[in-house]
Amino acid sequence: MYKKKVFSKLEKKYNAYQDAGTVGFLMQMCHRQLENNIDLITFNKKNNILEIGAGSSPHINYVNHYFGHYTFLENSKYAINYLKKKFKKDKRISYKIYQGKKIPFKSNYFDRIIISHCLEHIPFPEEFLFEMMSKLKQGGVLSISLPTDPGLLFRLGRLYLKFFSIKKKYQITEEEFDYMNATEHINSIFALKSLIKFHYKNKIKEFYLPFKIKLIDLNLFYNVHIIK
């Protein structure tokens, strides 16, 4: 009950702040980079794309290749309603709500799946990685973007927000901020990267942002493409 009350209070303010100021600039950089290196497959006007957990910061705004159909998959009615209002005139886009476990599409269905800043929230991430890969066609691409939490640079950025920004921007207490992060980022970047590299080591292209040094602790984001 407490969690619902906290997130009811935070959701709109937090989503708006994600797209503004320094945080917004960094998130946009992360989205753009995920597209700068998508030369792994020849996309055309018939391609079928799935984006999981877009929230109010959909990656579709940055996609720079052709596609025939684009599906948003969400477990939040708030997010679905937001996306429908934003893209209501685009007939290539559809929306589907699910329970956050099984992806409700047949196997080998999508040419590309995009999951940006979402996998860190999902229980049993290894199972969900397998689930996403099963829905890709052979030769398809799974594009993943992750925060480097709890890497050193990420923790320093969070400390800055906690002491200098959250009261003004979020209008929440330090305790609420800590609670939100503790309950939302349930998978560490170190665990997620280890899972990805263990299962798909020879099928990935990975990128570190913003400093491009191949160290989690010295970056804020980790982008990776897995080719099926």
N, CA, C and O of each residue as an XYZ file, in Angstrom:
912
protein
N       0.828     -1.210      0.000
C       0.000      0.000      0.000
C       0.861      1.257      0.000
O       0.583      2.211     -0.727
N       1.934      1.251      0.840
C       2.801      2.423      0.915
C       3.460      2.694     -0.430
O       3.550      3.839     -0.872
N       3.922      1.619     -1.078
C       4.574      1.781     -2.367
C       3.634      2.417     -3.383
O       4.048      3.285     -4.151
N       2.374      1.992     -3.392
C       1.412      2.561     -4.332
C       1.210      4.041     -4.074
O       1.112      4.830     -5.014
N       1.148      4.425     -2.799
C       0.956      5.832     -2.462
C       2.154      6.668     -2.898
O       1.995      7.759     -3.445
N       3.368      6.139     -2.646
C       4.581      6.859     -3.032
C       4.642      7.061     -4.535
O       4.920      8.164     -5.005
N       4.380      5.990     -5.299
C       4.495      6.102     -6.743
C       3.349      6.860     -7.372
O       3.517      7.453     -8.438
N       2.202      6.856     -6.749
C       1.114      7.709     -7.210
C       1.521      9.169     -7.103
O       1.180      9.986     -7.959
N       2.242      9.485     -6.059
C       2.718     10.847     -5.831
C       3.846     11.217     -6.790
O       3.932     12.360     -7.236
N       4.716     10.245     -7.110
C       5.926     10.545     -7.862
C       5.810     10.423     -9.373
O       6.516     11.120    -10.102
N       4.937      9.557     -9.852
C       4.994      9.121    -11.245
C       5.016     10.266    -12.256
O       5.910     10.321    -13.100
N       4.052     11.177    -12.185
C       3.984     12.246    -13.169
C       5.165     13.205    -13.037
O       5.753     13.607    -14.041
N       5.515     13.575    -11.801
C       6.627     14.505    -11.588
C       7.942     13.884    -12.033
O       8.760     14.538    -12.680
N       8.139     12.627    -11.685
C       9.385     11.947    -12.012
C       9.534     11.776    -13.528
O      10.611     12.007    -14.078
N       8.457     11.373    -14.197
C       8.513     11.195    -15.644
C       8.804     12.496    -16.365
O       9.560     12.514    -17.336
N       8.203     13.595    -15.892
C       8.454     14.890    -16.504
C       9.904     15.316    -16.310
O      10.521     15.865    -17.223
N      10.446     15.064    -15.123
C      11.811     15.476    -14.820
C      12.833     14.667    -15.604
O      13.913     15.167    -15.919
N      12.498     13.413    -15.923
C      13.416     12.568    -16.689
C      13.756     13.183    -18.038
O      14.839     12.944    -18.571
N      12.862     13.958    -18.587
C      13.064     14.521    -19.915
C      13.553     15.960    -19.872
O      13.590     16.628    -20.906
N      13.928     16.448    -18.696
C      14.331     17.844    -18.573
C      15.703     17.958    -17.911
O      16.153     17.042    -17.224
N      16.348     19.083    -18.128
C      17.600     19.378    -17.448
C      18.714     18.396    -17.781
O      18.720     17.778    -18.846
N      19.651     18.264    -16.859
C      20.815     17.395    -17.061
C      20.410     15.937    -17.212
O      20.942     15.225    -18.063
N      19.461     15.490    -16.379
C      19.002     14.105    -16.462
C      18.394     13.838    -17.836
O      18.680     12.812    -18.454
N      17.562     14.751    -18.309
C      16.948     14.605    -19.615
C      17.978     14.563    -20.741
O      17.861     13.759    -21.665
N      18.977     15.422    -20.660
C      20.041     15.459    -21.674
C      20.781     14.126    -21.737
O      21.050     13.609    -22.822
N      21.111     13.570    -20.567
C      21.826     12.298    -20.519
C      20.977     11.145    -21.044
O      21.478     10.263    -21.740
N      19.682     11.157    -20.704
C      18.789     10.114    -21.200
C      18.666     10.179    -22.721
O      18.660      9.148    -23.392
N      18.569     11.389    -23.258
C      18.495     11.549    -24.711
C      19.757     11.050    -25.388
O      19.694     10.419    -26.443
N      20.902     11.331    -24.785
C      22.173     10.848    -25.315
C      22.184      9.323    -25.357
O      22.659      8.723    -26.322
N      21.663      8.707    -24.313
C      21.612      7.249    -24.241
C      20.725      6.678    -25.348
O      21.100      5.710    -26.010
N      19.560      7.271    -25.545
C      18.649      6.836    -26.609
C      19.308      6.979    -27.976
O      19.246      6.063    -28.796
N      19.939      8.125    -28.225
C      20.559      8.356    -29.535
C      21.666      7.347    -29.811
O      21.795      6.854    -30.931
N      22.459      7.042    -28.799
C      23.557      6.105    -28.995
C      23.052      4.711    -29.338
O      23.690      3.984    -30.099
N      21.917      4.344    -28.779
C      21.341      3.029    -29.065
C      20.986      2.883    -30.543
O      20.897      1.768    -31.057
N      20.784      4.009    -31.223
C      20.479      3.999    -32.653
C      21.706      4.193    -33.525
O      21.731      3.747    -34.672
N      22.720      4.851    -32.995
C      23.904      5.138    -33.807
C      24.618      3.877    -34.269
O      25.362      3.914    -35.249
N      24.405      2.772    -33.584
C      25.125      1.544    -33.904
C      24.194      0.407    -34.316
O      24.540     -0.766    -34.174
N      23.023      0.754    -34.822
C      22.067     -0.272    -35.207
C      22.248     -0.644    -36.679
O      21.289     -0.646    -37.451
N      23.493     -0.960    -37.059
C      23.798     -1.383    -38.418
C      23.963     -2.893    -38.474
O      24.739     -3.428    -39.266
N      23.206     -3.565    -37.609
C      23.359     -5.010    -37.464
C      22.391     -5.794    -38.348
O      22.564     -6.994    -38.557
N      21.393     -5.120    -38.854
C      20.361     -5.791    -39.636
C      19.818     -4.808    -40.659
O      19.781     -3.605    -40.398
N      19.400     -5.293    -41.805
C      18.813     -4.426    -42.829
C      17.327     -4.251    -42.529
O      16.518     -5.149    -42.760
N      16.994     -3.084    -42.014
C      15.592     -2.811    -41.682
C      14.871     -2.267    -42.905
O      15.441     -1.515    -43.695
N      13.617     -2.656    -43.050
C      12.826     -2.185    -44.185
C      11.417     -1.843    -43.719
O      11.103     -1.933    -42.532
N      10.592     -1.456    -44.646
C       9.250     -0.966    -44.307
C       8.309     -2.069    -43.842
O       7.163     -1.787    -43.492
N       8.759     -3.299    -43.830
C       7.923     -4.405    -43.359
C       8.316     -4.890    -41.970
O       7.645     -5.755    -41.407
N       9.386     -4.351    -41.411
C       9.877     -4.847    -40.130
C       8.900     -4.596    -38.994
O       8.198     -3.586    -38.949
N       8.883     -5.554    -38.082
C       7.974     -5.554    -36.945
C       8.796     -5.311    -35.678
O       9.661     -6.116    -35.331
N       8.525     -4.201    -34.990
C       9.330     -3.787    -33.843
C       8.484     -3.812    -32.574
O       7.310     -3.440    -32.584
N       9.109     -4.264    -31.469
C       8.464     -4.262    -30.155
C       9.300     -3.425    -29.201
O      10.513     -3.608    -29.101
N       8.638     -2.493    -28.492
C       9.308     -1.756    -27.424
C       8.632     -2.096    -26.099
O       7.416     -1.967    -25.958
N       9.434     -2.530    -25.134
C       8.927     -2.962    -23.839
C       9.237     -1.909    -22.776
O      10.376     -1.459    -22.647
N       8.209     -1.524    -22.016
C       8.421     -0.623    -20.886
C       8.848      0.776    -21.261
O       9.732      1.350    -20.624
N       8.234      1.330    -22.283
C       8.636      2.664    -22.756
C       8.298      3.771    -21.770
O       9.011      4.770    -21.685
N       7.209      3.594    -21.024
C       6.779      4.641    -20.099
C       6.498      5.941    -20.816
O       5.878      5.948    -21.879
N       6.948      7.040    -20.241
C       6.728      8.348    -20.862
C       7.958      8.818    -21.630
O       8.011      9.961    -22.083
N       8.963      7.924    -21.779
C      10.179      8.268    -22.538
C      10.415      7.223    -23.616
O      11.428      6.524    -23.574
N       9.505      7.094    -24.588
C       9.606      6.026    -25.579
C      10.817      6.181    -26.493
O      11.191      7.287    -26.883
N      11.412      5.048    -26.820
C      12.581      5.070    -27.703
C      12.192      5.318    -29.151
O      13.037      5.712    -29.955
N      10.944      5.098    -29.493
C      10.505      5.291    -30.875
C      10.852      6.682    -31.393
O      11.018      6.864    -32.599
N      10.963      7.652    -30.516
C      11.315      9.015    -30.922
C      12.699      9.101    -31.543
O      13.015     10.076    -32.225
N      13.533      8.080    -31.311
C      14.921      8.109    -31.777
C      15.208      7.072    -32.853
O      16.305      7.059    -33.412
N      14.258      6.212    -33.154
C      14.482      5.146    -34.135
C      14.779      5.762    -35.495
O      14.027      6.607    -35.982
N      15.883      5.332    -36.104
C      16.279      5.938    -37.388
C      16.309      4.915    -38.524
O      17.085      5.065    -39.469
N      15.481      3.891    -38.442
C      15.376      2.930    -39.534
C      13.897      2.717    -39.862
O      13.014      3.067    -39.080
N      13.655      2.145    -41.013
C      12.287      1.869    -41.432
C      11.664      0.766    -40.585
O      12.361     -0.098    -40.053
N      10.347      0.811    -40.470
C       9.602     -0.301    -39.879
C       8.178     -0.253    -40.401
O       7.679      0.795    -40.810
N       7.533     -1.422    -40.377
C       6.158     -1.502    -40.840
C       5.165     -1.379    -39.709
O       4.099     -0.780    -39.854
N       5.537     -1.964    -38.566
C       4.640     -1.909    -37.410
C       5.465     -1.822    -36.135
O       6.537     -2.416    -36.021
N       4.936     -1.064    -35.179
C       5.639     -0.825    -33.914
C       4.650     -1.055    -32.780
O       3.585     -0.439    -32.745
N       5.003     -1.944    -31.852
C       4.117     -2.270    -30.744
C       4.738     -1.823    -29.422
O       5.907     -2.092    -29.150
N       3.945     -1.143    -28.614
C       4.340     -0.814    -27.245
C       3.744     -1.866    -26.311
O       2.539     -2.118    -26.336
N       4.597     -2.475    -25.486
C       4.148     -3.458    -24.510
C       4.389     -2.896    -23.114
O       5.523     -2.574    -22.757
N       3.315     -2.777    -22.320
C       3.398     -2.132    -21.011
C       2.604     -2.912    -19.972
O       1.630     -3.591    -20.298
N       3.035     -2.807    -18.709
C       2.218     -3.344    -17.613
C       1.593     -2.218    -16.801
O       1.065     -2.443    -15.712
N       1.658     -1.007    -17.338
C       1.107      0.177    -16.677
C       0.030      0.816    -17.549
O       0.303      1.211    -18.683
N      -1.185      0.918    -17.029
C      -2.266      1.573    -17.771
C      -1.978      3.056    -17.960
O      -2.341      3.647    -18.977
N      -1.317      3.651    -16.962
C      -0.932      5.060    -17.076
C      -0.027      5.254    -18.287
O      -0.221      6.192    -19.061
N       0.977      4.361    -18.460
C       1.901      4.476    -19.586
C       1.177      4.254    -20.916
O       1.416      4.978    -21.883
N       0.294      3.255    -20.962
C      -0.458      2.986    -22.192
C      -1.281      4.206    -22.600
O      -1.284      4.599    -23.767
N      -1.973      4.797    -21.642
C      -2.801      5.971    -21.943
C      -1.946      7.144    -22.430
O      -2.328      7.864    -23.352
N      -0.792      7.320    -21.801
C       0.121      8.387    -22.217
C       0.578      8.183    -23.656
O       0.568      9.120    -24.454
N       0.979      6.954    -23.987
C       1.487      6.653    -25.328
C       0.395      6.771    -26.382
O       0.647      7.245    -27.490
N      -0.810      6.345    -26.044
C      -1.921      6.453    -26.996
C      -2.215      7.912    -27.341
O      -2.483      8.239    -28.497
N      -2.164      8.775    -26.347
C      -2.391     10.197    -26.590
C      -1.281     10.793    -27.444
O      -1.534     11.632    -28.308
N      -0.071     10.362    -27.201
C       1.089     10.921    -27.899
C       1.152     10.490    -29.359
O       1.534     11.276    -30.225
N       0.774      9.230    -29.636
C       0.944      8.690    -30.991
C      -0.376      8.284    -31.643
O      -0.394      7.417    -32.517
N      -1.454      8.890    -31.233
C      -2.777      8.462    -31.696
C      -2.962      8.594    -33.210
O      -3.816      7.914    -33.781
N      -2.188      9.447    -33.866
C      -2.354      9.659    -35.308
C      -1.519      8.704    -36.147
O      -1.667      8.668    -37.368
N      -0.647      7.931    -35.512
C       0.225      7.024    -36.255
C      -0.408      5.627    -36.303
O      -0.449      4.923    -35.294
N      -0.890      5.243    -37.460
C      -1.591      3.974    -37.618
C      -0.657      2.769    -37.620
O      -1.117      1.628    -37.578
N       0.649      3.013    -37.669
C       1.614      1.902    -37.632
C       1.829      1.389    -36.213
O       2.474      0.359    -36.019
N       1.298      2.097    -35.222
C       1.593      1.792    -33.828
C       0.398      1.128    -33.142
O      -0.748      1.537    -33.325
N       0.693      0.093    -32.345
C      -0.345     -0.541    -31.529
C       0.150     -0.642    -30.087
O       1.329     -0.427    -29.805
N      -0.771     -0.972    -29.181
C      -0.472     -0.947    -27.746
C      -1.040     -2.208    -27.104
O      -2.147     -2.643    -27.421
N      -0.262     -2.777    -26.203
C      -0.731     -3.988    -25.533
C      -0.262     -3.964    -24.087
O       0.899     -3.668    -23.803
N      -1.174     -4.279    -23.180
C      -0.836     -4.360    -21.769
C      -0.674     -5.827    -21.387
O      -1.381     -6.694    -21.900
N       0.269     -6.096    -20.478
C       0.523     -7.484    -20.053
C       0.917     -7.489    -18.584
O       0.993     -6.437    -17.950
N       1.165     -8.676    -18.048
C       1.404     -8.821    -16.617
C       2.877     -8.745    -16.232
O       3.217     -8.907    -15.060
N       3.748     -8.503    -17.196
C       5.161     -8.330    -16.884
C       5.985     -9.593    -16.905
O       7.146     -9.570    -16.497
N       5.413    -10.722    -17.376
C       6.154    -11.987    -17.395
C       6.255    -12.523    -18.826
O       7.269    -12.328    -19.494
N       5.215    -13.189    -19.285
C       5.227    -13.746    -20.627
C       4.856    -12.674    -21.655
O       3.888    -11.936    -21.472
N       5.625    -12.597    -22.723
C       5.333    -11.654    -23.802
C       4.252    -12.268    -24.678
O       4.467    -13.335    -25.253
N       3.097    -11.626    -24.796
C       1.928    -12.249    -25.447
C       1.952    -12.190    -26.974
O       1.036    -11.664    -27.605
N       3.020    -12.742    -27.552
C       3.143    -12.864    -29.001
C       3.790    -14.206    -29.304
O       4.449    -14.795    -28.448
N       3.598    -14.680    -30.518
C       4.167    -15.969    -30.896
C       5.686    -15.868    -31.045
O       6.236    -14.774    -31.178
N       6.345    -17.006    -31.021
C       7.798    -17.046    -31.172
C       8.214    -16.596    -32.569
O       7.444    -16.696    -33.524
N       9.445    -16.100    -32.670
C      10.025    -15.679    -33.960
C       9.143    -14.656    -34.672
O       8.898    -14.766    -35.873
N       8.673    -13.671    -33.930
C       7.669    -12.738    -34.453
C       8.251    -11.365    -34.801
O       7.819    -10.745    -35.773
N       9.215    -10.889    -34.030
C       9.707     -9.524    -34.196
C      11.086     -9.487    -34.843
O      11.903    -10.390    -34.669
N      11.319     -8.408    -35.599
C      12.635     -8.177    -36.194
C      13.570     -7.470    -35.211
O      14.787     -7.648    -35.255
N      12.990     -6.682    -34.340
C      13.776     -6.006    -33.315
C      12.929     -5.826    -32.058
O      11.741     -5.512    -32.139
N      13.552     -6.029    -30.894
C      12.923     -5.730    -29.611
C      13.790     -4.717    -28.893
O      15.008     -4.877    -28.817
N      13.169     -3.680    -28.368
C      13.872     -2.610    -27.659
C      13.379     -2.573    -26.221
O      12.174     -2.537    -25.972
N      14.308     -2.581    -25.279
C      13.947     -2.465    -23.869
C      14.938     -1.483    -23.236
O      16.085     -1.832    -22.957
N      14.481     -0.274    -23.021
C      15.347      0.811    -22.559
C      15.028      1.174    -21.109
O      13.907      1.571    -20.792
N      16.014      1.035    -20.244
C      15.877      1.393    -18.825
C      14.668      0.709    -18.188
O      13.845      1.342    -17.526
N      14.590     -0.572    -18.405
C      13.454     -1.350    -17.908
C      13.872     -2.684    -17.305
O      13.275     -3.122    -16.322
N      14.885     -3.340    -17.870
C      15.265     -4.676    -17.421
C      15.730     -4.673    -15.969
O      15.605     -5.684    -15.278
N      16.261     -3.552    -15.501
C      16.698     -3.468    -14.102
C      15.530     -3.542    -13.126
O      15.736     -3.755    -11.931
N      14.292     -3.367    -13.628
C      13.099     -3.391    -12.784
C      12.419     -4.764    -12.736
O      11.548     -4.994    -11.897
N      12.810     -5.666    -13.622
C      12.034     -6.887    -13.852
C      12.544     -8.054    -13.012
O      13.726     -8.391    -13.083
N      11.664     -8.682    -12.212
C      12.062     -9.882    -11.464
C      12.463    -11.005    -12.423
O      11.914    -11.110    -13.520
N      13.393    -11.822    -12.023
C      13.867    -12.964    -12.809
C      14.326    -12.522    -14.213
O      13.784    -12.982    -15.218
N      15.307    -11.644    -14.272
C      15.737    -11.077    -15.552
C      16.294    -12.106    -16.526
O      16.177    -11.930    -17.739
N      16.896    -13.176    -16.018
C      17.430    -14.204    -16.916
C      16.298    -14.851    -17.705
O      16.404    -15.041    -18.917
N      15.216    -15.186    -17.010
C      14.064    -15.776    -17.695
C      13.476    -14.802    -18.713
O      13.038    -15.206    -19.790
N      13.472    -13.512    -18.361
C      12.887    -12.536    -19.285
C      13.781    -12.321    -20.503
O      13.280    -12.075    -21.600
N      15.096    -12.412    -20.322
C      16.003    -12.358    -21.474
C      15.687    -13.489    -22.455
O      15.596    -13.265    -23.661
N      15.521    -14.709    -21.926
C      15.177    -15.849    -22.772
C      13.828    -15.625    -23.460
O      13.651    -15.961    -24.631
N      12.885    -15.055    -22.716
C      11.551    -14.796    -23.270
C      11.633    -13.821    -24.445
O      11.010    -14.037    -25.485
N      12.405    -12.749    -24.272
C      12.552    -11.770    -25.358
C      13.237    -12.387    -26.569
O      12.794    -12.188    -27.700
N      14.301    -13.126    -26.345
C      15.026    -13.731    -27.465
C      14.157    -14.721    -28.225
O      14.305    -14.870    -29.438
N      13.250    -15.400    -27.524
C      12.376    -16.373    -28.189
C      11.390    -15.697    -29.140
O      10.899    -16.329    -30.076
N      11.102    -14.431    -28.908
C      10.144    -13.703    -29.749
C      10.802    -13.054    -30.959
O      10.114    -12.515    -31.826
N      12.136    -13.102    -31.023
C      12.862    -12.529    -32.153
C      12.980    -13.534    -33.299
O      13.133    -14.736    -33.080
N      12.906    -13.021    -34.505
C      13.220    -13.834    -35.673
C      14.718    -14.116    -35.703
O      15.501    -13.390    -35.091
N      15.116    -15.164    -36.412
C      16.529    -15.434    -36.585
C      17.176    -14.255    -37.315
O      16.697    -13.824    -38.363
N      18.267    -13.743    -36.749
C      18.901    -12.571    -37.322
C      18.378    -11.265    -36.753
O      18.890    -10.194    -37.078
N      17.343    -11.350    -35.891
C      16.792    -10.151    -35.267
C      17.707     -9.605    -34.175
O      18.696    -10.233    -33.798
N      17.353     -8.427    -33.679
C      18.200     -7.732    -32.714
C      17.408     -7.369    -31.466
O      16.314     -6.811    -31.546
N      17.984     -7.700    -30.304
C      17.463     -7.238    -29.027
C      18.348     -6.086    -28.557
O      19.533     -6.281    -28.288
N      17.773     -4.887    -28.460
C      18.511     -3.689    -28.060
C      18.164     -3.349    -26.615
O      17.000     -3.122    -26.283
N      19.187     -3.316    -25.758
C      18.984     -3.098    -24.319
C      19.772     -1.878    -23.872
O      20.942     -1.718    -24.218
N      19.123     -1.026    -23.104
C      19.796      0.116    -22.492
C      19.605      0.033    -20.986
O      18.489     -0.173    -20.507
N      20.703      0.194    -20.232
C      20.663      0.032    -18.784
C      21.414      1.146    -18.067
O      22.426      1.630    -18.574
N      20.934      1.563    -16.892
C      21.724      2.444    -16.040
C      22.806      1.621    -15.351
O      22.619      0.430    -15.104
N      23.932      2.248    -15.040
C      25.039      1.512    -14.430
C      24.929      1.489    -12.905
O      25.943      1.587    -12.215
N      23.752      1.365    -12.389
C      23.484      1.287    -10.957
C      23.829     -0.122    -10.445
O      23.295     -1.082    -11.001
N      24.664     -0.311     -9.448
C      25.226      0.665     -8.508
C      26.702      0.986     -8.769
O      27.501      0.986     -7.832
N      27.069      1.254    -10.000
C      28.439      1.648    -10.301
C      28.815      2.948     -9.609
O      27.940      3.697     -9.173
N      30.098      3.219     -9.508
C      30.598      4.357     -8.745
C      30.065      5.689     -9.268
O      29.542      6.491     -8.495
N      30.194      5.931    -10.576
C      29.744      7.207    -11.135
C      28.239      7.381    -10.991
O      27.758      8.482    -10.724
N      27.498      6.289    -11.167
C      26.047      6.354    -11.014
C      25.669      6.700     -9.578
O      24.765      7.503     -9.348
N      26.352      6.102     -8.619
C      26.060      6.383     -7.211
C      26.380      7.834     -6.856
O      25.667      8.456     -6.069
N      27.450      8.366     -7.436
C      27.784      9.771     -7.190
C      26.704     10.690     -7.748
O      26.338     11.685     -7.121
N      26.194     10.349     -8.941
C      25.107     11.133     -9.522
C      23.853     11.073     -8.684
O      23.154     12.074     -8.529
N      23.566      9.906     -8.144
C      22.385      9.754     -7.287
C      22.537     10.553     -5.996
O      21.570     11.144     -5.515
N      23.729     10.572     -5.441
C      23.976     11.363     -4.232
C      23.746     12.844     -4.498
O      23.185     13.560     -3.668
N      24.192     13.291     -5.673
C      23.971     14.698     -6.038
C      22.475     15.005     -6.083
O      22.024     16.007     -5.528
N      21.716     14.142     -6.744
C      20.263     14.337     -6.812
C      19.642     14.340     -5.419
O      18.784     15.164     -5.104
N      20.087     13.420     -4.609
C      19.514     13.274     -3.275
C      19.704     14.524     -2.425
O      18.777     14.950     -1.737
N      20.893     15.113     -2.466
C      21.200     16.228     -1.567
C      20.914     17.608     -2.164
O      20.757     18.580     -1.425
N      20.846     17.700     -3.507
C      20.735     19.025     -4.117
C      19.529     19.209     -5.040
O      19.258     20.327     -5.477
N      18.801     18.126     -5.343
C      17.792     18.266     -6.394
C      16.404     17.738     -6.046
O      15.409     18.332     -6.462
N      16.308     16.642     -5.296
C      15.016     15.961     -5.188
C      13.942     16.797     -4.508
O      12.774     16.733     -4.893
N      14.318     17.581     -3.505
C      13.304     18.381     -2.810
C      12.710     19.431     -3.744
O      11.516     19.727     -3.688
N      13.561     19.988     -4.600
C      13.100     21.022     -5.526
C      12.379     20.436     -6.728
O      11.318     20.920     -7.123
N      12.967     19.381     -7.315
C      12.431     18.823     -8.552
C      11.316     17.811     -8.316
O      10.275     17.860     -8.971
N      11.542     16.880     -7.364
C      10.568     15.831     -7.112
C       9.567     16.203     -6.029
O       8.447     15.694     -6.003
N       9.979     17.087     -5.144
C       9.173     17.447     -3.966
C       8.882     16.213     -3.115
O       7.752     15.975     -2.688
N       9.951     15.432     -2.884
C       9.856     14.264     -2.025
C      10.994     14.299     -1.008
O      11.949     15.060     -1.162
N      10.888     13.485      0.012
C      11.916     13.433      1.040
C      13.074     12.543      0.592
O      12.951     11.778     -0.364
N      14.191     12.655      1.296
C      15.334     11.793      1.013
C      14.977     10.330      1.241
O      15.430      9.453      0.505
N      14.164     10.070      2.263
C      13.771      8.691      2.569
C      12.912      8.106      1.450
O      13.071      6.940      1.087
N      12.006      8.910      0.910
C      11.176      8.441     -0.203
C      12.035      8.177     -1.438
O      11.804      7.206     -2.159
N      13.007      9.021     -1.678
C      13.909      8.855     -2.811
C      14.688      7.546     -2.686
O      14.796      6.787     -3.649
N      15.227      7.288     -1.502
C      15.964      6.052     -1.268
C      15.049      4.833     -1.411
O      15.452      3.808     -1.959
N      13.821      4.954     -0.917
C      12.863      3.849     -1.008
C      12.518      3.549     -2.465
O      12.458      2.388     -2.870
N      12.293      4.594     -3.240
C      11.959      4.434     -4.651
C      13.064      3.677     -5.391
O      12.787      2.756     -6.159
N      14.315      4.075     -5.154
C      15.431      3.417     -5.829
C      15.628      1.984     -5.343
O      15.967      1.100     -6.130
N      15.419      1.758     -4.057
C      15.594      0.412     -3.495
C      14.571     -0.568     -4.041
O      14.884     -1.741     -4.243
N      13.360     -0.106     -4.280
C      12.291     -1.005     -4.718
C      12.178     -1.095     -6.238
O      11.566     -2.032     -6.751
N      12.753     -0.143     -6.963
C      12.642     -0.140     -8.416
C      13.837     -0.808     -9.101
O      13.648     -1.689     -9.939
N      15.044     -0.409     -8.763
C      16.228     -0.997     -9.389
C      16.613     -2.275     -8.630
O      17.540     -2.289     -7.820
N      15.874     -3.332     -8.919
C      16.057     -4.567     -8.156
C      17.167     -5.451     -8.727
O      17.604     -6.397     -8.071
N      17.628     -5.146     -9.956
C      18.718     -5.897    -10.572
C      19.911     -4.974    -10.793
O      19.761     -3.926    -11.419
N      21.073     -5.330    -10.303
C      22.257     -4.492    -10.482
C      22.794     -4.619    -11.900
O      22.579     -5.632    -12.566
N      23.488     -3.592    -12.353
C      24.105     -3.632    -13.677
C      25.130     -4.763    -13.761
O      25.297     -5.373    -14.816
N      25.815     -5.042    -12.649
C      26.827     -6.096    -12.668
C      26.186     -7.463    -12.901
O      26.727     -8.290    -13.635
N      25.034     -7.695    -12.276
C      24.330     -8.963    -12.472
C      23.790     -9.066    -13.889
O      23.919    -10.110    -14.529
N      23.183     -7.985    -14.385
C      22.583     -8.016    -15.721
C      23.629     -8.181    -16.804
O      23.441     -8.958    -17.740
N      24.726     -7.458    -16.683
C      25.798     -7.599    -17.670
C      26.361     -9.010    -17.658
O      26.653     -9.570    -18.714
N      26.514     -9.589    -16.477
C      27.034    -10.958    -16.365
C      26.107    -11.963    -17.042
O      26.570    -12.878    -17.724
N      24.794    -11.792    -16.853
C      23.826    -12.677    -17.501
C      23.914    -12.571    -19.019
O      23.931    -13.577    -19.728
N      23.968    -11.343    -19.499
C      24.017    -11.111    -20.950
C      25.278    -11.715    -21.558
O      25.211    -12.389    -22.587
N      26.415    -11.480    -20.933
C      27.677    -11.946    -21.496
C      27.833    -13.464    -21.362
O      28.460    -14.098    -22.211
N      27.272    -14.042    -20.314
C      27.370    -15.493    -20.148
C      26.615    -16.222    -21.260
O      27.110    -17.202    -21.816
N      25.416    -15.737    -21.578
C      24.580    -16.437    -22.555
C      24.835    -16.008    -23.995
O      24.621    -16.796    -24.917
N      25.291    -14.761    -24.208
C      25.344    -14.229    -25.573
C      26.674    -13.565    -25.917
O      26.718    -12.666    -26.757
N      27.755    -14.001    -25.276
C      29.058    -13.352    -25.408
C      29.480    -13.117    -26.853
O      30.014    -12.055    -27.174
N      29.250    -14.077    -27.717
C      29.701    -13.970    -29.111
C      28.647    -13.367    -30.035
O      28.812    -13.358    -31.254
N      27.555    -12.857    -29.440
C      26.468    -12.322    -30.257
C      26.127    -10.879    -29.906
O      25.053    -10.393    -30.261
N      27.039    -10.185    -29.207
C      26.699     -8.844    -28.726
C      27.620     -7.763    -29.283
O      28.765     -8.018    -29.658
N      27.080     -6.552    -29.322
C      27.862     -5.329    -29.508
C      27.501     -4.431    -28.338
O      26.334     -4.082    -28.156
N      28.502     -4.053    -27.540
C      28.228     -3.299    -26.324
C      28.908     -1.931    -26.354
O      29.938     -1.739    -26.999
N      28.286     -0.972    -25.621
C      28.750      0.408    -25.608
C      28.570      0.991    -24.212
O      27.578      0.724    -23.533
N      29.543      1.789    -23.799
C      29.537      2.422    -22.482
C      29.419      3.929    -22.657
O      30.066      4.513    -23.526
N      28.585      4.556    -21.822
C      28.341      5.994    -21.923
C      28.436      6.643    -20.545
O      28.103      6.017    -19.539
N      28.890      7.902    -20.495
C      29.253      8.762    -21.623
C      30.729      8.731    -21.999
O      31.121      9.371    -22.975
N      31.559      8.002    -21.252
C      33.007      8.129    -21.435
C      33.638      7.024    -22.262
O      34.836      7.067    -22.542
N      32.849      6.038    -22.655
C      33.267      4.991    -23.590
C      34.375      4.081    -23.071
O      34.809      3.166    -23.771
N      34.834      4.332    -21.837
C      35.786      3.424    -21.214
C      35.020      2.161    -20.819
O      33.918      2.252    -20.279
N      35.583      1.004    -21.078
C      34.851     -0.238    -20.842
C      34.876     -0.634    -19.370
O      35.324     -1.719    -18.999
N      34.377      0.290    -18.543
C      34.272      0.058    -17.109
C      32.933      0.598    -16.615
O      32.613      1.768    -16.821
N      32.162     -0.253    -15.970
C      30.857      0.152    -15.451
C      30.986      1.326    -14.486
O      30.194      2.267    -14.542
N      31.977      1.274    -13.605
C      32.111      2.281    -12.552
C      32.417      3.676    -13.076
O      32.237      4.653    -12.349
N      32.875      3.795    -14.321
C      33.249      5.098    -14.874
C      32.262      5.577    -15.932
O      32.579      6.463    -16.727
N      31.076      4.995    -15.941
C      30.048      5.400    -16.895
C      28.682      5.430    -16.226
O      28.512      4.949    -15.105
N      27.708      6.005    -16.933
C      26.341      6.111    -16.416
C      25.385      5.136    -17.089
O      24.357      4.776    -16.514
N      25.720      4.700    -18.323
C      24.820      3.827    -19.081
C      25.599      2.716    -19.767
O      26.781      2.845    -20.089
N      24.886      1.628    -19.972
C      25.428      0.491    -20.714
C      24.397      0.093    -21.768
O      23.281     -0.309    -21.438
N      24.785      0.211    -23.051
C      23.918     -0.175    -24.152
C      24.471     -1.432    -24.806
O      25.681     -1.564    -24.989
N      23.589     -2.345    -25.153
C      24.049     -3.569    -25.791
C      23.005     -4.075    -26.797
O      21.801     -4.033    -26.541
N      23.495     -4.552    -27.939
C      22.653     -5.211    -28.936
C      23.009     -6.696    -28.939
O      24.183     -7.060    -29.004
N      21.997     -7.543    -28.869
C      22.186     -8.990    -28.965
C      21.578     -9.443    -30.277
O      20.401     -9.194    -30.540
N      22.377    -10.109    -31.105
C      21.904    -10.582    -32.410
C      21.556    -12.056    -32.310
O      22.388    -12.874    -31.916
N      20.345    -12.387    -32.663
C      19.896    -13.783    -32.572
C      20.443    -14.607    -33.737
O      20.171    -15.804    -33.828
